[in-house]
Amino acid sequence: MALKFKLKSKDEVPAELVNLYVERDGAWHLDVEGAVDKAKLEEFRATNVALMKERDELKQRFEGIDPDEVRKLADEKRKLEEAQQLKAGEVEKVVETRLRAVKGDLDKKLAGVSAERIRGS
């Protein structure tokens, strides 16, 4: 006879095995190290499968794309756009764009520090 990990009531526990079960959260659980409820295991498995699928889709979507090269190209594009704006006399626009970028970086850092302090409290 296979032992059940979780039983709803003490009445379901065979009398000779009652010393192997403990009451937790309104149910009777087999008192064993390392065992996990089947529902929890299924939840982990489903999450794992979903994450692996998401990872595979992202790998396929970005296959052959070098993130460092993309960042480099985006930086070059920004510099070319700034040069065109400067030639057109739009210095204020260039300064405003640079300030917005710096402010965005600072806001991200501030949010990170704030989150750390909240978790640390």
C-alpha positions in Angstrom: 0.0 0.0 0.0 1.4 3.4 -1.0 1.3 6.1 1.6 -0.5 9.3 0.8 1.3 12.6 1.4 -1.7 14.6 2.4 -5.0 13.6 3.9 -8.0 15.8 4.7 -8.7 14.5 8.2 -7.2 12.3 10.9 -10.0 9.7 10.3 -8.4 9.0 6.9 -5.0 8.2 8.5 -4.7 4.4 9.1 -4.4 3.8 12.8 -1.1 2.0 12.6 0.4 4.9 10.7 -0.9 7.8 12.8 2.5 8.5 14.3 3.9 9.2 10.7 1.5 12.1 10.1 1.4 15.6 11.5 -1.4 18.2 11.3 -0.6 21.4 9.3 -2.9 24.0 7.8 -6.0 22.0 8.6 -4.8 18.8 6.9 -2.7 15.7 7.8 0.7 15.5 6.1 3.1 12.7 6.0 6.0 13.8 8.2 8.9 13.3 5.8 11.9 15.5 4.8 12.1 16.8 1.3 8.6 15.9 0.1 6.6 18.5 -1.6 2.8 18.6 -2.2 1.9 17.5 -5.7 0.0 20.7 -6.4 3.0 22.8 -5.6 5.2 20.6 -7.8 2.8 20.9 -10.7 2.8 24.7 -10.2 6.6 24.8 -10.4 6.6 22.5 -13.4 4.0 24.7 -15.3 6.0 27.8 -14.4 9.2 26.2 -15.6 7.7 25.1 -18.9 6.2 28.6 -19.5 9.6 30.2 -18.7 11.4 27.8 -21.0 9.0 28.5 -23.8 9.3 32.3 -23.3 13.1 32.0 -23.3 13.1 29.9 -26.5 10.8 32.4 -28.2 13.1 35.3 -27.2 16.2 33.4 -28.4 14.6 32.8 -31.7 13.4 36.4 -32.0 16.8 37.9 -31.3 18.9 35.2 -32.9 21.9 36.7 -34.8 21.5 40.1 -33.1 24.4 41.4 -31.1 23.1 43.7 -28.3 26.4 45.5 -28.0 26.4 46.2 -31.8 22.8 47.5 -31.5 23.8 49.8 -28.7 26.7 51.1 -30.7 24.6 51.8 -33.7 21.9 53.5 -31.6 24.6 55.7 -30.1 26.0 56.6 -33.6 22.5 57.4 -34.7 22.0 59.7 -31.7 25.3 61.5 -32.4 24.4 62.0 -36.1 21.0 63.4 -35.2 22.6 65.7 -32.6 25.2 66.9 -35.3 22.3 67.7 -37.7 20.4 69.6 -35.0 23.6 71.6 -34.1 24.2 72.5 -37.7 20.5 73.6 -37.9 21.1 75.8 -34.9 18.9 73.8 -32.5 21.3 73.7 -29.6 18.5 73.9 -27.0 16.9 70.8 -28.5 20.2 68.9 -28.2 20.7 70.0 -24.6 17.1 69.1 -23.7 17.5 65.6 -25.2 20.7 65.0 -23.3 19.2 66.3 -20.0 16.2 64.0 -20.5 18.5 61.0 -21.0 20.5 61.8 -17.9 17.4 62.4 -15.8 16.0 59.1 -16.9 19.1 57.3 -15.8 19.1 59.1 -12.5 15.4 58.3 -11.9 16.1 54.6 -12.5 19.0 54.6 -10.0 16.9 56.5 -7.5 14.1 54.0 -7.9 16.6 51.1 -7.3 18.0 52.7 -4.2 14.6 53.4 -2.9 13.5 49.8 -3.5 16.6 48.5 -1.7 15.9 50.8 1.3 12.3 49.7 1.5 13.3 46.0 1.4 16.1 46.6 4.0 13.7 48.2 6.4 
